[in-house]
């Protein structure tokens, strides 16, 4: 006699549900933050105020 299969929640294993989880910043946002941080460090190293920007 075949073993009876357990009933599973069809919604819990739906492929679209695999998109969930921790939300991360986009690659564009990461690049922008890195660029901003680098410019901030350069300005600090040059001894200038942070209001002056190298990227004109």
mmJSON file of the N, C-alpha and C atoms, coordinates in Angstrom:
{"data_MODEL":{"atom_site":{
"group_PDB":["ATOM","ATOM","ATOM","ATOM","ATOM","ATOM","ATOM","ATOM","ATOM","ATOM","ATOM","ATOM","ATOM","ATOM","ATOM","ATOM","ATOM","ATOM","ATOM","ATOM","ATOM","ATOM","ATOM","ATOM","ATOM","ATOM","ATOM","ATOM","ATOM","ATOM","ATOM","ATOM","ATOM","ATOM","ATOM","ATOM","ATOM","ATOM","ATOM","ATOM","ATOM","ATOM","ATOM","ATOM","ATOM","ATOM","ATOM","ATOM","ATOM","ATOM","ATOM","ATOM","ATOM","ATOM","ATOM","ATOM","ATOM","ATOM","ATOM","ATOM","ATOM","ATOM","ATOM","ATOM","ATOM","ATOM","ATOM","ATOM","ATOM","ATOM","ATOM","ATOM","ATOM","ATOM","ATOM","ATOM","ATOM","ATOM","ATOM","ATOM","ATOM","ATOM","ATOM","ATOM","ATOM","ATOM","ATOM","ATOM","ATOM","ATOM","ATOM","ATOM","ATOM","ATOM","ATOM","ATOM","ATOM","ATOM","ATOM","ATOM","ATOM","ATOM","ATOM","ATOM","ATOM","ATOM","ATOM","ATOM","ATOM","ATOM","ATOM","ATOM","ATOM","ATOM","ATOM","ATOM","ATOM","ATOM","ATOM","ATOM","ATOM","ATOM","ATOM","ATOM","ATOM","ATOM","ATOM","ATOM","ATOM","ATOM","ATOM","ATOM","ATOM","ATOM","ATOM","ATOM","ATOM","ATOM","ATOM","ATOM","ATOM","ATOM","ATOM","ATOM","ATOM","ATOM","ATOM","ATOM","ATOM","ATOM","ATOM","ATOM","ATOM","ATOM","ATOM","ATOM","ATOM","ATOM","ATOM","ATOM","ATOM","ATOM","ATOM","ATOM","ATOM","ATOM","ATOM","ATOM"],
"id":[1,2,3,4,5,6,7,8,9,10,11,12,13,14,15,16,17,18,19,20,21,22,23,24,25,26,27,28,29,30,31,32,33,34,35,36,37,38,39,40,41,42,43,44,45,46,47,48,49,50,51,52,53,54,55,56,57,58,59,60,61,62,63,64,65,66,67,68,69,70,71,72,73,74,75,76,77,78,79,80,81,82,83,84,85,86,87,88,89,90,91,92,93,94,95,96,97,98,99,100,101,102,103,104,105,106,107,108,109,110,111,112,113,114,115,116,117,118,119,120,121,122,123,124,125,126,127,128,129,130,131,132,133,134,135,136,137,138,139,140,141,142,143,144,145,146,147,148,149,150,151,152,153,154,155,156,157,158,159,160,161,162,163,164,165,166,167,168],
"type_symbol":["N","C","C","N","C","C","N","C","C","N","C","C","N","C","C","N","C","C","N","C","C","N","C","C","N","C","C","N","C","C","N","C","C","N","C","C","N","C","C","N","C","C","N","C","C","N","C","C","N","C","C","N","C","C","N","C","C","N","C","C","N","C","C","N","C","C","N","C","C","N","C","C","N","C","C","N","C","C","N","C","C","N","C","C","N","C","C","N","C","C","N","C","C","N","C","C","N","C","C","N","C","C","N","C","C","N","C","C","N","C","C","N","C","C","N","C","C","N","C","C","N","C","C","N","C","C","N","C","C","N","C","C","N","C","C","N","C","C","N","C","C","N","C","C","N","C","C","N","C","C","N","C","C","N","C","C","N","C","C","N","C","C","N","C","C","N","C","C"],
"label_atom_id":["N","CA","C","N","CA","C","N","CA","C","N","CA","C","N","CA","C","N","CA","C","N","CA","C","N","CA","C","N","CA","C","N","CA","C","N","CA","C","N","CA","C","N","CA","C","N","CA","C","N","CA","C","N","CA","C","N","CA","C","N","CA","C","N","CA","C","N","CA","C","N","CA","C","N","CA","C","N","CA","C","N","CA","C","N","CA","C","N","CA","C","N","CA","C","N","CA","C","N","CA","C","N","CA","C","N","CA","C","N","CA","C","N","CA","C","N","CA","C","N","CA","C","N","CA","C","N","CA","C","N","CA","C","N","CA","C","N","CA","C","N","CA","C","N","CA","C","N","CA","C","N","CA","C","N","CA","C","N","CA","C","N","CA","C","N","CA","C","N","CA","C","N","CA","C","N","CA","C","N","CA","C","N","CA","C","N","CA","C","N","CA","C","N","CA","C"],
"label_alt_id":[null,null,null,null,null,null,null,null,null,null,null,null,null,null,null,null,null,null,null,null,null,null,null,null,null,null,null,null,null,null,null,null,null,null,null,null,null,null,null,null,null,null,null,null,null,null,null,null,null,null,null,null,null,null,null,null,null,null,null,null,null,null,null,null,null,null,null,null,null,null,null,null,null,null,null,null,null,null,null,null,null,null,null,null,null,null,null,null,null,null,null,null,null,null,null,null,null,null,null,null,null,null,null,null,null,null,null,null,null,null,null,null,null,null,null,null,null,null,null,null,null,null,null,null,null,null,null,null,null,null,null,null,null,null,null,null,null,null,null,null,null,null,null,null,null,null,null,null,null,null,null,null,null,null,null,null,null,null,null,null,null,null,null,null,null,null,null,null],
"label_comp_id":["UNK","UNK","UNK","UNK","UNK","UNK","UNK","UNK","UNK","UNK","UNK","UNK","UNK","UNK","UNK","UNK","UNK","UNK","UNK","UNK","UNK","UNK","UNK","UNK","UNK","UNK","UNK","UNK","UNK","UNK","UNK","UNK","UNK","UNK","UNK","UNK","UNK","UNK","UNK","UNK","UNK","UNK","UNK","UNK","UNK","UNK","UNK","UNK","UNK","UNK","UNK","UNK","UNK","UNK","UNK","UNK","UNK","UNK","UNK","UNK","UNK","UNK","UNK","UNK","UNK","UNK","UNK","UNK","UNK","UNK","UNK","UNK","UNK","UNK","UNK","UNK","UNK","UNK","UNK","UNK","UNK","UNK","UNK","UNK","UNK","UNK","UNK","UNK","UNK","UNK","UNK","UNK","UNK","UNK","UNK","UNK","UNK","UNK","UNK","UNK","UNK","UNK","UNK","UNK","UNK","UNK","UNK","UNK","UNK","UNK","UNK","UNK","UNK","UNK","UNK","UNK","UNK","UNK","UNK","UNK","UNK","UNK","UNK","UNK","UNK","UNK","UNK","UNK","UNK","UNK","UNK","UNK","UNK","UNK","UNK","UNK","UNK","UNK","UNK","UNK","UNK","UNK","UNK","UNK","UNK","UNK","UNK","UNK","UNK","UNK","UNK","UNK","UNK","UNK","UNK","UNK","UNK","UNK","UNK","UNK","UNK","UNK","UNK","UNK","UNK","UNK","UNK","UNK"],
"label_asym_id":["A","A","A","A","A","A","A","A","A","A","A","A","A","A","A","A","A","A","A","A","A","A","A","A","A","A","A","A","A","A","A","A","A","A","A","A","A","A","A","A","A","A","A","A","A","A","A","A","A","A","A","A","A","A","A","A","A","A","A","A","A","A","A","A","A","A","A","A","A","A","A","A","A","A","A","A","A","A","A","A","A","A","A","A","A","A","A","A","A","A","A","A","A","A","A","A","A","A","A","A","A","A","A","A","A","A","A","A","A","A","A","A","A","A","A","A","A","A","A","A","A","A","A","A","A","A","A","A","A","A","A","A","A","A","A","A","A","A","A","A","A","A","A","A","A","A","A","A","A","A","A","A","A","A","A","A","A","A","A","A","A","A","A","A","A","A","A","A"],
"label_entity_id":["1","1","1","1","1","1","1","1","1","1","1","1","1","1","1","1","1","1","1","1","1","1","1","1","1","1","1","1","1","1","1","1","1","1","1","1","1","1","1","1","1","1","1","1","1","1","1","1","1","1","1","1","1","1","1","1","1","1","1","1","1","1","1","1","1","1","1","1","1","1","1","1","1","1","1","1","1","1","1","1","1","1","1","1","1","1","1","1","1","1","1","1","1","1","1","1","1","1","1","1","1","1","1","1","1","1","1","1","1","1","1","1","1","1","1","1","1","1","1","1","1","1","1","1","1","1","1","1","1","1","1","1","1","1","1","1","1","1","1","1","1","1","1","1","1","1","1","1","1","1","1","1","1","1","1","1","1","1","1","1","1","1","1","1","1","1","1","1"],
"label_seq_id":[1,1,1,2,2,2,3,3,3,4,4,4,5,5,5,6,6,6,7,7,7,8,8,8,9,9,9,10,10,10,11,11,11,12,12,12,13,13,13,14,14,14,15,15,15,16,16,16,17,17,17,18,18,18,19,19,19,20,20,20,21,21,21,22,22,22,23,23,23,24,24,24,25,25,25,26,26,26,27,27,27,28,28,28,29,29,29,30,30,30,31,31,31,32,32,32,33,33,33,34,34,34,35,35,35,36,36,36,37,37,37,38,38,38,39,39,39,40,40,40,41,41,41,42,42,42,43,43,43,44,44,44,45,45,45,46,46,46,47,47,47,48,48,48,49,49,49,50,50,50,51,51,51,52,52,52,53,53,53,54,54,54,55,55,55,56,56,56],
"pdbx_PDB_ins_code":[null,null,null,null,null,null,null,null,null,null,null,null,null,null,null,null,null,null,null,null,null,null,null,null,null,null,null,null,null,null,null,null,null,null,null,null,null,null,null,null,null,null,null,null,null,null,null,null,null,null,null,null,null,null,null,null,null,null,null,null,null,null,null,null,null,null,null,null,null,null,null,null,null,null,null,null,null,null,null,null,null,null,null,null,null,null,null,null,null,null,null,null,null,null,null,null,null,null,null,null,null,null,null,null,null,null,null,null,null,null,null,null,null,null,null,null,null,null,null,null,null,null,null,null,null,null,null,null,null,null,null,null,null,null,null,null,null,null,null,null,null,null,null,null,null,null,null,null,null,null,null,null,null,null,null,null,null,null,null,null,null,null,null,null,null,null,null,null],
"Cartn_x":[0.838,0.0,0.887,0.69,1.548,1.32,2.407,2.346,1.592,0.719,-0.085,0.811,0.76,1.573,0.956,1.832,1.362,0.873,-0.122,-0.598,0.344,0.716,1.643,0.943,1.425,0.885,1.422,0.571,0.981,1.456,1.003,1.419,2.812,3.177,4.461,5.635,5.413,6.495,6.368,5.531,5.341,6.642,7.063,8.323,8.435,7.332,7.399,7.744,7.488,7.773,9.275,10.083,11.526,12.217,11.481,12.062,12.175,11.542,11.532,12.903,12.995,14.232,14.739,16.015,16.634,16.732,16.315,16.409,17.779,18.473,19.797,19.759,20.782,20.891,21.248,20.831,21.154,22.634,23.15,24.558,24.823,23.858,23.999,24.136,23.323,23.38,24.707,25.203,26.495,27.636,27.611,28.659,28.619,27.415,27.261,27.775,27.455,27.911,29.436,30.023,31.477,32.155,31.579,32.115,32.026,30.885,30.687,31.687,31.879,32.823,34.253,34.621,35.965,36.183,35.211,35.329,35.411,34.651,34.691,36.076,36.676,38.013,39.077,38.94,39.897,39.823,38.602,38.436,38.988,38.788,39.314,40.841,41.411,42.859,43.472,42.773,43.253,43.009,42.23,41.98,40.933,40.04,38.99,37.681,36.737,35.42,34.711,33.73,33.027,32.037,31.795,30.83,31.415,32.733,33.379,33.458,33.074,33.05,34.046,34.731,35.654,34.903,33.798,33.019,32.144,32.62,31.88,30.861],
"Cartn_y":[-1.18,0.0,1.249,2.182,3.38,4.28,4.932,5.842,7.117,7.569,8.767,10.006,10.854,12.078,13.109,13.868,14.937,16.097,16.786,17.973,19.114,19.868,20.986,22.285,23.355,24.671,25.088,25.123,25.47,26.902,27.785,29.188,29.386,28.602,28.773,28.403,27.536,27.071,27.586,28.589,29.165,29.857,29.743,30.343,31.839,32.563,34.009,34.357,33.44,33.691,33.644,33.095,32.999,34.353,35.38,36.71,37.417,36.891,37.543,37.481,38.021,37.983,39.371,39.444,40.704,41.618,42.863,43.839,44.499,44.577,45.183,46.406,47.237,48.404,47.933,48.706,48.366,48.63,48.05,48.256,49.734,50.417,51.842,52.636,52.307,53.003,52.724,51.504,51.149,51.924,52.019,52.777,54.249,54.823,56.234,56.489,55.598,55.746,55.645,54.731,54.579,55.823,56.36,57.571,58.754,58.872,59.955,59.842,58.623,58.393,58.715,58.32,58.609,60.116,60.837,62.293,62.955,62.422,62.968,62.782,61.618,61.345,62.198,62.406,63.251,64.684,65.182,66.548,66.672,65.653,65.657,65.64,64.833,64.721,66.042,66.735,68.014,69.14,68.889,69.891,70.905,70.522,71.433,71.062,71.985,71.7,70.683,69.994,68.947,69.526,70.828,71.416,71.568,71.551,71.655,70.253,70.105,68.793,68.755,67.624,67.441,67.113,66.403,66.019,67.184,67.93,69.115,68.805],
"Cartn_z":[0.0,0.0,0.0,-0.95,-1.001,0.21,0.594,1.736,1.35,2.23,1.972,2.059,1.037,1.031,1.955,2.628,3.502,2.645,3.124,2.424,2.752,1.749,1.932,1.56,2.151,1.857,0.487,-0.509,-1.872,-2.008,-1.153,-1.213,-0.641,0.357,1.024,0.118,-0.85,-1.711,-3.14,-3.331,-4.65,-5.082,-6.347,-6.808,-6.548,-6.619,-6.431,-4.972,-4.055,-2.644,-2.353,-3.254,-3.022,-3.149,-3.612,-3.745,-2.404,-1.396,-0.087,0.574,1.745,2.498,2.792,3.134,3.512,2.302,2.466,1.391,1.474,0.363,0.315,-0.593,-0.444,-1.316,-2.72,-3.723,-5.104,-5.349,-6.431,-6.786,-7.055,-7.674,-7.962,-6.666,-5.674,-4.389,-3.683,-3.809,-3.186,-3.844,-5.19,-5.899,-5.505,-5.443,-5.09,-3.678,-2.74,-1.358,-1.274,-2.046,-2.046,-2.62,-3.688,-4.309,-3.352,-2.677,-1.714,-0.562,-0.071,1.037,0.604,-0.621,-1.106,-1.214,-1.777,-1.892,-0.52,0.45,1.798,2.415,2.21,2.759,2.081,0.774,0.047,0.575,0.742,1.25,2.67,3.464,4.835,4.802,3.91,3.812,3.323,2.416,1.918,2.915,3.947,4.967,4.571,3.661,3.214,3.892,3.838,4.406,3.509,4.061,3.3,2.296,2.315,1.385,-0.023,-0.163,-1.466,-2.069,-3.321,-3.952,-5.119,-5.26,-6.382,-7.662,-7.536,-8.722,-9.14,-10.128,-10.562,-11.594],
"occupancy":[1.0,1.0,1.0,1.0,1.0,1.0,1.0,1.0,1.0,1.0,1.0,1.0,1.0,1.0,1.0,1.0,1.0,1.0,1.0,1.0,1.0,1.0,1.0,1.0,1.0,1.0,1.0,1.0,1.0,1.0,1.0,1.0,1.0,1.0,1.0,1.0,1.0,1.0,1.0,1.0,1.0,1.0,1.0,1.0,1.0,1.0,1.0,1.0,1.0,1.0,1.0,1.0,1.0,1.0,1.0,1.0,1.0,1.0,1.0,1.0,1.0,1.0,1.0,1.0,1.0,1.0,1.0,1.0,1.0,1.0,1.0,1.0,1.0,1.0,1.0,1.0,1.0,1.0,1.0,1.0,1.0,1.0,1.0,1.0,1.0,1.0,1.0,1.0,1.0,1.0,1.0,1.0,1.0,1.0,1.0,1.0,1.0,1.0,1.0,1.0,1.0,1.0,1.0,1.0,1.0,1.0,1.0,1.0,1.0,1.0,1.0,1.0,1.0,1.0,1.0,1.0,1.0,1.0,1.0,1.0,1.0,1.0,1.0,1.0,1.0,1.0,1.0,1.0,1.0,1.0,1.0,1.0,1.0,1.0,1.0,1.0,1.0,1.0,1.0,1.0,1.0,1.0,1.0,1.0,1.0,1.0,1.0,1.0,1.0,1.0,1.0,1.0,1.0,1.0,1.0,1.0,1.0,1.0,1.0,1.0,1.0,1.0,1.0,1.0,1.0,1.0,1.0,1.0],
"B_iso_or_equiv":[0.0,0.0,0.0,0.0,0.0,0.0,0.0,0.0,0.0,0.0,0.0,0.0,0.0,0.0,0.0,0.0,0.0,0.0,0.0,0.0,0.0,0.0,0.0,0.0,0.0,0.0,0.0,0.0,0.0,0.0,0.0,0.0,0.0,0.0,0.0,0.0,0.0,0.0,0.0,0.0,0.0,0.0,0.0,0.0,0.0,0.0,0.0,0.0,0.0,0.0,0.0,0.0,0.0,0.0,0.0,0.0,0.0,0.0,0.0,0.0,0.0,0.0,0.0,0.0,0.0,0.0,0.0,0.0,0.0,0.0,0.0,0.0,0.0,0.0,0.0,0.0,0.0,0.0,0.0,0.0,0.0,0.0,0.0,0.0,0.0,0.0,0.0,0.0,0.0,0.0,0.0,0.0,0.0,0.0,0.0,0.0,0.0,0.0,0.0,0.0,0.0,0.0,0.0,0.0,0.0,0.0,0.0,0.0,0.0,0.0,0.0,0.0,0.0,0.0,0.0,0.0,0.0,0.0,0.0,0.0,0.0,0.0,0.0,0.0,0.0,0.0,0.0,0.0,0.0,0.0,0.0,0.0,0.0,0.0,0.0,0.0,0.0,0.0,0.0,0.0,0.0,0.0,0.0,0.0,0.0,0.0,0.0,0.0,0.0,0.0,0.0,0.0,0.0,0.0,0.0,0.0,0.0,0.0,0.0,0.0,0.0,0.0,0.0,0.0,0.0,0.0,0.0,0.0],
"pdbx_formal_charge":[null,null,null,null,null,null,null,null,null,null,null,null,null,null,null,null,null,null,null,null,null,null,null,null,null,null,null,null,null,null,null,null,null,null,null,null,null,null,null,null,null,null,null,null,null,null,null,null,null,null,null,null,null,null,null,null,null,null,null,null,null,null,null,null,null,null,null,null,null,null,null,null,null,null,null,null,null,null,null,null,null,null,null,null,null,null,null,null,null,null,null,null,null,null,null,null,null,null,null,null,null,null,null,null,null,null,null,null,null,null,null,null,null,null,null,null,null,null,null,null,null,null,null,null,null,null,null,null,null,null,null,null,null,null,null,null,null,null,null,null,null,null,null,null,null,null,null,null,null,null,null,null,null,null,null,null,null,null,null,null,null,null,null,null,null,null,null,null],
"auth_seq_id":[1,1,1,2,2,2,3,3,3,4,4,4,5,5,5,6,6,6,7,7,7,8,8,8,9,9,9,10,10,10,11,11,11,12,12,12,13,13,13,14,14,14,15,15,15,16,16,16,17,17,17,18,18,18,19,19,19,20,20,20,21,21,21,22,22,22,23,23,23,24,24,24,25,25,25,26,26,26,27,27,27,28,28,28,29,29,29,30,30,30,31,31,31,32,32,32,33,33,33,34,34,34,35,35,35,36,36,36,37,37,37,38,38,38,39,39,39,40,40,40,41,41,41,42,42,42,43,43,43,44,44,44,45,45,45,46,46,46,47,47,47,48,48,48,49,49,49,50,50,50,51,51,51,52,52,52,53,53,53,54,54,54,55,55,55,56,56,56],
"auth_comp_id":["UNK","UNK","UNK","UNK","UNK","UNK","UNK","UNK","UNK","UNK","UNK","UNK","UNK","UNK","UNK","UNK","UNK","UNK","UNK","UNK","UNK","UNK","UNK","UNK","UNK","UNK","UNK","UNK","UNK","UNK","UNK","UNK","UNK","UNK","UNK","UNK","UNK","UNK","UNK","UNK","UNK","UNK","UNK","UNK","UNK","UNK","UNK","UNK","UNK","UNK","UNK","UNK","UNK","UNK","UNK","UNK","UNK","UNK","UNK","UNK","UNK","UNK","UNK","UNK","UNK","UNK","UNK","UNK","UNK","UNK","UNK","UNK","UNK","UNK","UNK","UNK","UNK","UNK","UNK","UNK","UNK","UNK","UNK","UNK","UNK","UNK","UNK","UNK","UNK","UNK","UNK","UNK","UNK","UNK","UNK","UNK","UNK","UNK","UNK","UNK","UNK","UNK","UNK","UNK","UNK","UNK","UNK","UNK","UNK","UNK","UNK","UNK","UNK","UNK","UNK","UNK","UNK","UNK","UNK","UNK","UNK","UNK","UNK","UNK","UNK","UNK","UNK","UNK","UNK","UNK","UNK","UNK","UNK","UNK","UNK","UNK","UNK","UNK","UNK","UNK","UNK","UNK","UNK","UNK","UNK","UNK","UNK","UNK","UNK","UNK","UNK","UNK","UNK","UNK","UNK","UNK","UNK","UNK","UNK","UNK","UNK","UNK","UNK","UNK","UNK","UNK","UNK","UNK"],
"auth_asym_id":["A","A","A","A","A","A","A","A","A","A","A","A","A","A","A","A","A","A","A","A","A","A","A","A","A","A","A","A","A","A","A","A","A","A","A","A","A","A","A","A","A","A","A","A","A","A","A","A","A","A","A","A","A","A","A","A","A","A","A","A","A","A","A","A","A","A","A","A","A","A","A","A","A","A","A","A","A","A","A","A","A","A","A","A","A","A","A","A","A","A","A","A","A","A","A","A","A","A","A","A","A","A","A","A","A","A","A","A","A","A","A","A","A","A","A","A","A","A","A","A","A","A","A","A","A","A","A","A","A","A","A","A","A","A","A","A","A","A","A","A","A","A","A","A","A","A","A","A","A","A","A","A","A","A","A","A","A","A","A","A","A","A","A","A","A","A","A","A"],
"auth_atom_id":["N","CA","C","N","CA","C","N","CA","C","N","CA","C","N","CA","C","N","CA","C","N","CA","C","N","CA","C","N","CA","C","N","CA","C","N","CA","C","N","CA","C","N","CA","C","N","CA","C","N","CA","C","N","CA","C","N","CA","C","N","CA","C","N","CA","C","N","CA","C","N","CA","C","N","CA","C","N","CA","C","N","CA","C","N","CA","C","N","CA","C","N","CA","C","N","CA","C","N","CA","C","N","CA","C","N","CA","C","N","CA","C","N","CA","C","N","CA","C","N","CA","C","N","CA","C","N","CA","C","N","CA","C","N","CA","C","N","CA","C","N","CA","C","N","CA","C","N","CA","C","N","CA","C","N","CA","C","N","CA","C","N","CA","C","N","CA","C","N","CA","C","N","CA","C","N","CA","C","N","CA","C","N","CA","C","N","CA","C","N","CA","C","N","CA","C"],
"pdbx_PDB_model_num":[1,1,1,1,1,1,1,1,1,1,1,1,1,1,1,1,1,1,1,1,1,1,1,1,1,1,1,1,1,1,1,1,1,1,1,1,1,1,1,1,1,1,1,1,1,1,1,1,1,1,1,1,1,1,1,1,1,1,1,1,1,1,1,1,1,1,1,1,1,1,1,1,1,1,1,1,1,1,1,1,1,1,1,1,1,1,1,1,1,1,1,1,1,1,1,1,1,1,1,1,1,1,1,1,1,1,1,1,1,1,1,1,1,1,1,1,1,1,1,1,1,1,1,1,1,1,1,1,1,1,1,1,1,1,1,1,1,1,1,1,1,1,1,1,1,1,1,1,1,1,1,1,1,1,1,1,1,1,1,1,1,1,1,1,1,1,1,1]
}}}
